[in-house]
Amino acid sequence: MGRYRTPTVLAAASLLLTALCAGQAPAAAPPGRVDIDPVTAEQLDDAITAAMRKAAIPGVGVGLWIDGEDPYVRAFGTADKATGIPVKTDMHTRIGSVTKTFTVTGVLQLVDEGKVRLDAPISTYLGGVPGGDKITVRQLADMRSGLYNYTEDPRWTAAFKADPHRSWTPQELLDIAFRHPANFAAGTRWEYSNTNTVLLGLLVEKAGGQPLHTYLQQHVFEPAGLDATSLPTGAEIASPYVHGYTNFTPNGATVDASTWNPSWGWAAGAMISTMDDLHSWVPTLVTGKLPDGDRLLEPGTQAQRLRMLPTGHADVGYGLGIAELDGWIGHNGELPGYETVAVRLPQARATMVIVVNSDVDGKFGSLSSLIANTVTKIATPDHVWELPQAAQPNTVPEPSTPPTPAPTPS
């Protein structure tokens, strides 16, 4: 579900974890039910800290909520390696491609208002898109446009590494993408591209008549009760926040990326949130219903959002700005220094949110998926978060320098 360092539907790599927990596993819960009893909670604690040690992850936040049951909410390790401040579950974090769920929600609200048609060509609303008369709004939202992903451009990569504090405009990003021919004819296959969601952000601005950050604040964040969620207009991040660590640097050194400018991700990946807000957002995203019972989207529109089409990868489907992996529905996000998973397993009435403050990629690939795999193997063994590497195409080349070991998490 979308990373930036290696973005897409869900995060991946070699998720070949065996049982990391000590002791005997509890008896399997009845189908459709998750029990986070004290024994299971202790197993999760042990398994998560073991995974953190193996992958040298500075800090992790994990939340697993089952409707009507006691939740499992934990923070492990360090939020700031310079000061040793521990991770706390109320800290702000950059959520990468989870941003796509909000941008596409804005598009779908405009569909409900009759201002946008899903099956209209994007050229109906925005000019300058190569082949835009043959690419529909729907194909942009479900990653079937064929448009080149600008974050795969080597010149963009070099420019970003040279100055990660640079501010990018949406048009600059599109200009990079449009210098390349389309990868395939629209609608013929699935391929993750951040270009799609940048275009959808411009569509929201055009049809909604407001800057994207204002539209989302008024029409999505406020109705959904998300007080700590925002789309920044620069490099700002509200306090308290988790510092993010990356080795996506010219020399492969690991640095603090928390003040890097995420404008290069914009509608596709620049947002900020907290675990609590994401816990509230995921059920709204998956059901289309607001916490007060009103609707975020009309039922028919929500049904179209959740129509998961094949991606070419086993157990992975993608809808309109939303993905499904073995029953888990939602999105993940990754950008230098930060990784997030925010998903719901409807049949178990379970919501899972994971935040990680590193994307330093050693042999474990996506660190958020490593933690998600660890959690789901214990808590939902019939629905394990596990994605093939092939489903997570690299959009930014991997650093060649070995990662710098992080302090052992407490």
C-alpha positions in Angstrom: 0.0 0.0 0.0 2.5 2.6 -1.0 5.9 3.3 0.0 8.2 6.1 -1.1 11.6 4.7 -0.6 10.1 1.7 -2.3 6.4 2.7 -2.7 3.3 0.7 -3.5 0.3 -1.1 -2.3 1.7 -2.6 0.9 5.2 -2.9 2.1 7.2 -5.9 1.5 10.6 -7.6 1.4 11.5 -11.0 2.8 8.9 -11.4 5.6 10.3 -14.8 6.5 9.9 -14.4 10.3 9.4 -17.5 12.3 7.9 -17.4 15.7 9.8 -14.8 17.6 7.9 -15.2 20.8 8.9 -17.3 23.8 6.7 -19.9 25.3 3.7 -21.7 24.0 1.1 -20.0 21.8 -2.4 -19.6 23.1 -5.2 -21.7 21.6 -6.5 -20.3 18.4 -9.4 -17.9 18.7 -12.7 -18.8 17.2 -13.1 -17.7 13.5 -13.8 -14.0 13.2 -12.5 -13.2 16.7 -9.2 -11.9 18.1 -8.4 -12.2 21.8 -5.6 -10.0 23.1 -5.4 -11.7 26.5 -2.4 -11.1 28.8 -0.6 -14.2 27.4 -1.0 -13.0 23.9 0.0 -9.4 24.8 3.2 -10.7 26.4 4.0 -12.7 23.3 3.4 -9.6 21.2 5.7 -7.6 23.4 8.5 -10.2 23.2 8.1 -10.7 19.4 8.0 -7.0 18.6 11.1 -6.2 20.7 12.9 -9.2 19.2 12.1 -7.9 15.6 13.3 -4.4 16.6 16.6 -5.8 17.8 17.2 -7.9 14.7 16.4 -5.0 12.3 18.0 -2.2 14.5 14.7 -0.2 14.6 14.9 2.8 16.9 11.2 3.1 17.8 7.8 1.5 17.1 4.2 2.2 18.0 1.7 -0.7 17.7 -2.1 -0.5 18.2 -4.5 -3.4 17.7 -8.1 -2.6 18.6 -10.9 -5.1 18.6 -14.3 -3.6 18.8 -15.7 -4.0 22.3 -12.5 -5.6 23.7 -9.5 -4.3 25.6 -7.0 -2.9 23.0 -3.3 -3.7 22.7 -1.5 -0.3 22.4 2.2 -0.1 22.9 5.2 2.2 22.2 8.7 0.7 22.1 12.1 2.3 21.8 13.3 5.8 21.1 11.6 8.8 19.4 14.7 10.9 19.3 18.1 9.2 19.3 19.8 12.5 20.2 17.9 13.0 23.5 16.7 9.5 24.2 13.0 10.6 24.5 10.9 7.4 24.2 8.2 6.9 21.6 4.7 7.7 22.8 1.5 6.8 21.1 0.3 10.4 20.9 3.3 11.6 18.9 2.9 13.0 15.4 4.4 11.0 12.5 4.7 11.4 8.7 2.4 8.8 7.2 3.5 8.6 3.6 1.1 6.9 1.2 -1.6 6.6 3.7 -2.2 10.1 2.5 -3.7 8.5 -0.7 -6.7 7.3 1.3 -7.5 10.9 2.2 -6.9 12.4 -1.3 -9.1 9.8 -3.0 -11.8 10.3 -0.3 -11.9 13.9 -1.4 -12.3 12.8 -5.0 -15.1 10.4 -4.1 -16.9 13.1 -2.1 -16.9 15.2 -5.2 -18.3 12.3 -7.1 -21.2 12.2 -4.6 -21.8 15.9 -5.2 -21.9 15.4 -8.9 -18.9 17.5 -9.6 -16.7 14.6 -10.7 -17.5 11.5 -12.7 -15.3 8.4 -12.0 -15.4 7.2 -15.6 -14.8 10.6 -17.2 -11.4 11.2 -18.8 -9.1 13.3 -16.6 -8.9 15.7 -19.6 -12.5 16.7 -18.7 -11.1 18.4 -15.7 -7.4 19.0 -16.1 -5.4 19.8 -19.2 -1.8 18.9 -20.1 -2.0 15.1 -19.2 -0.5 13.0 -22.0 -3.2 10.7 -23.3 -5.5 12.3 -20.7 -8.5 11.8 -23.0 -8.1 8.0 -22.6 -7.3 7.9 -18.8 -10.3 8.0 -16.5 -10.5 9.4 -12.9 -11.2 5.8 -11.8 -8.0 4.5 -13.5 -6.0 7.1 -11.6 -7.5 6.1 -8.3 -7.0 2.4 -8.8 -3.5 2.7 -10.2 -4.3 1.6 -13.8 -3.4 4.8 -15.7 0.0 3.6 -17.1 1.5 7.0 -16.2 5.1 7.0 -15.3 5.9 7.3 -11.6 7.9 10.5 -11.1 9.7 9.1 -8.1 11.4 6.5 -10.4 13.1 9.2 -12.4 16.9 9.1 -11.8 17.2 12.9 -12.1 14.5 13.4 -9.5 16.3 10.9 -7.2 19.6 12.8 -7.6 17.9 16.2 -6.9 16.1 14.9 -3.9 19.2 13.3 -2.4 21.2 16.6 -3.1 18.6 18.7 -1.3 15.9 16.9 0.7 14.7 20.3 2.1 13.7 21.5 -1.3 10.1 22.5 -1.9 8.4 20.9 -4.9 5.2 22.1 -6.7 2.7 19.5 -8.0 3.4 20.8 -11.5 7.1 20.2 -11.1 6.4 16.6 -10.2 4.1 16.1 -13.1 6.6 17.6 -15.5 9.1 15.0 -14.4 6.5 12.2 -15.0 5.3 13.5 -18.3 8.9 13.6 -19.8 8.5 9.8 -19.9 6.2 7.8 -22.1 3.3 5.9 -20.5 4.3 2.4 -19.3 1.2 0.8 -20.8 -2.2 1.7 -22.2 -4.7 2.9 -19.5 -6.8 0.1 -18.0 -4.7 -2.8 -19.3 -2.9 -3.6 -16.0 -2.1 -2.4 -12.5 1.0 -0.4 -11.6 1.6 1.8 -8.6 2.4 5.4 -9.5 2.5 8.5 -7.3 1.8 10.5 -10.4 -1.8 9.3 -10.3 -2.5 10.7 -6.9 -0.8 14.0 -7.5 -3.2 14.5 -10.4 -6.1 13.6 -8.2 -5.0 16.2 -5.7 -5.2 18.8 -8.4 -8.6 17.4 -9.4 -9.8 18.0 -5.8 -8.5 21.6 -5.9 -10.2 22.3 -9.3 -13.6 20.7 -8.6 -13.6 21.5 -4.9 -12.6 25.1 -5.3 -10.1 25.1 -2.5 -6.4 24.2 -1.9 -6.1 20.5 -1.1 -5.0 21.0 2.5 -8.0 23.3 3.1 -10.5 21.0 1.4 -9.3 17.9 3.3 -9.3 19.8 6.6 -12.9 21.0 6.2 -14.4 18.0 4.4 -12.5 15.0 5.7 -10.4 15.7 8.8 -13.0 17.7 10.8 -16.0 15.5 10.0 -14.0 12.4 10.9 -12.8 14.0 14.2 -9.2 13.9 13.2 -7.7 16.7 15.3 -4.1 15.7 14.9 -4.1 15.0 11.1 -2.9 17.5 8.5 -1.5 18.0 5.1 1.5 20.4 5.7 2.3 23.1 3.2 6.0 22.9 4.0 8.3 20.8 6.2 6.5 21.6 9.4 5.4 18.8 11.8 3.5 19.4 15.0 5.0 18.6 18.4 5.4 16.2 20.0 6.7 14.2 17.0 8.7 11.2 16.3 12.1 11.7 14.6 12.5 9.6 11.5 15.8 8.0 10.5 16.9 7.2 7.0 20.0 6.3 5.0 18.6 7.6 1.7 21.5 10.0 1.5 24.3 10.5 -1.0 26.8 8.6 1.1 24.5 6.1 2.7 24.9 7.7 6.2 21.9 7.4 8.5 20.5 10.9 9.4 17.4 12.4 11.0 14.9 13.2 8.3 12.2 14.7 10.4 12.7 18.2 9.0 12.9 17.1 5.4 10.3 18.7 3.1 7.6 16.1 2.1 6.2 18.3 -0.6 7.6 15.9 -3.2 4.9 13.5 -2.1 2.0 16.1 -1.7 -1.4 14.5 -2.3 0.3 11.1 -2.6 2.3 11.1 0.6 3.0 14.3 2.6 0.5 14.0 5.4 1.0 13.9 9.2 -1.1 12.1 11.8 -1.0 10.1 15.1 -1.8 6.6 16.1 -5.0 7.7 17.8 -6.2 9.6 14.7 -5.4 6.7 12.4 -7.2 4.3 14.7 -10.3 6.5 14.3 -9.8 7.0 10.5 -9.4 3.3 9.4 -12.9 2.2 10.3 -14.3 5.3 8.7 -12.3 4.6 5.6 -13.4 1.0 5.3 -17.1 1.5 6.1 -17.7 5.0 4.7 -19.4 5.9 8.0 -18.3 8.8 10.3 -18.0 8.2 14.0 -21.3 10.0 14.7 -23.1 7.6 12.3 -23.4 10.0 9.4 -22.0 8.9 6.0 -18.6 10.0 4.7 -19.5 8.6 1.3 -22.7 7.4 -0.2 -23.1 3.6 0.0 -22.8 3.1 -3.7 -19.7 5.2 -3.9 -18.2 3.3 -0.9 -18.9 0.0 -2.7 -17.1 1.2 -5.7 -14.1 2.2 -3.6 -14.0 -1.3 -2.1 -14.2 -3.1 -5.4 -10.7 -4.7 -5.2 -9.2 -5.6 -8.6 -6.3 -8.0 -9.1 -2.8 -6.5 -9.0 -1.0 -9.5 -10.5 0.2 -10.4 -7.0 -1.3 -13.2 -4.9 -3.7 -12.1 -2.2 -3.3 -8.4 -3.1 -6.1 -6.3 -4.5 -6.4 -2.6 -5.0 -9.5 -0.5 -5.1 -9.9 3.3 -5.2 -7.0 4.6 -3.1 -7.3 1.5 -0.9 -5.8 -1.9 -0.9 -6.5 -5.4 0.5 -4.0 -8.0 1.7 -5.3 -11.3 2.9 -8.4 -9.6 4.4 -6.7 -6.5 5.8 -8.1 -3.4 4.1 -6.5 0.0 4.2 -3.1 1.4 3.2 0.5 1.7 4.2 2.9 4.5 3.7 6.7 4.9 3.6 8.9 7.9 3.0 12.5 8.6 4.2 12.6 8.0 7.9 9.0 7.0 8.4 6.8 3.9 7.8 3.1 3.4 8.6 0.5 0.7 8.4 -3.2 1.5 8.9 -5.6 -1.3 8.1 -8.8 -3.0 9.2 -9.8 -6.7 9.3 -13.6 -6.5 9.1 -14.3 -10.2 9.8 -12.4 -9.9 13.1 -13.7 -6.4 13.9 -10.0 -5.5 14.3 -8.0 -2.3 13.4 -4.2 -2.3 13.3 -2.0 0.8 13.2 1.8 0.5 13.2 4.3 3.4 13.0 8.0 3.0 12.7 10.6 5.8 12.8 13.1 4.3 10.4 13.3 3.1 6.8 17.0 2.0 7.1 16.8 -1.0 4.8 19.1 -3.9 5.7 18.1 -7.4 4.9 14.5 -7.0 6.3 13.0 -4.8 3.6 10.0 -2.8 4.8 10.3 -2.4 8.5 6.6 -1.6 9.0 5.7 -4.8 7.2 8.2 -6.7 9.4 6.3 -5.5 12.5 2.9 -6.1 10.9 3.9 -9.6 10.0 5.2 -10.2 13.5 1.9 -8.9 15.0 -0.5 -10.8 12.7 1.3 -14.1 13.0 0.4 -14.1 16.6 -2.8 -12.1 16.8 -4.5 -13.1 13.5 -2.7 -16.3 12.2 -5.4 -16.8 9.6 -4.8 -13.4 8.1 -1.0 -12.7 8.1 0.4 -9.5 6.7 2.9 -10.9 4.1 3.6 -9.4 0.7 5.9 -10.7 -2.0 8.9 -8.4 -2.8 7.6 -8.3 -6.4 4.5 -6.5 -5.3 6.6 -3.6 -3.9 8.4 -2.2 -6.9 11.3 0.1 -6.1 10.7 3.7 -6.9 13.7 5.1 -5.2 17.0 3.1 -5.6 18.1 1.4 -2.5 21.2 2.8 -0.7 24.3 0.7 -1.2 25.9 1.5 2.1 25.1 -0.8 5.0 22.8 0.7 7.5 24.2 2.2 10.7 23.1 0.1 13.7 20.6 1.8 16.0 20.6 1.6 19.8 19.0 -1.5 21.2 15.3 -0.7 22.0 14.3 -0.7 25.6 
